[in-house]
Amino acid sequence: GLDHMPVGVALVGPDGKVFAANRLAEEITAEGDGLAVGPGGLYARHNGEKVLLQELIASAVATTRFKGSAPGGVIAVSRESGLRPFSVRVSPVRNPGDLFGVRRGAAAVFIGDPERRADTDPAQLVSLYQLTPAEARLAARLASGGRLDEVAESLGIKYETARTHLKRVVGKSGTERQG
């Protein structure tokens, strides 16, 4: 289930060592562009960010061990490539032993990458918002960054038909504007 999330997720122990991660977290840390996993666990490559990330993990894990009450926290992790920074949220994991056999506390590290677009599954849009298959295909392509005229052409429909579908998508999804 974690592999289908649009964010990287790593479950770490008090020492920062990763004991479970989804595919996206593994890809991000393997690239080593701001975040990486080494012998000492998950770390940020810039020193100030490295210390802050370690502190967030330690305080979140302490909370799960009833030795603190930190709700976790958020940090922007810069990248050597110059791309926009990762948005990293650290949260305590309640009863990690129930899920992973971990006895010493754990934290969840959620990694958002603003440079990666999440793939939107049209079938999920049909199910979630009661869209027609045609409306869902249009919405999924728009969510991936396409312009309405480009999407209409790629779907082989007229621009006015695409506008009609978009109006219905906006209405059915309860949104107030296209953005």
Protein Blocks (a to p, Z undefined) as FASTA:
>chain_A
ZZmpcbdcddddfkopafbdcfklmmmmmnonopacdfkopcdfbfklmmmmmmmmmmmm
mmmnopaccebdadddddfklpacddddddddehkllmnopanbpaddddddfkbccddd
fklmmmmnopafklmmmmmmmmnopafklmmmmnopafklmmmmmmmmmmmnopabfZZ
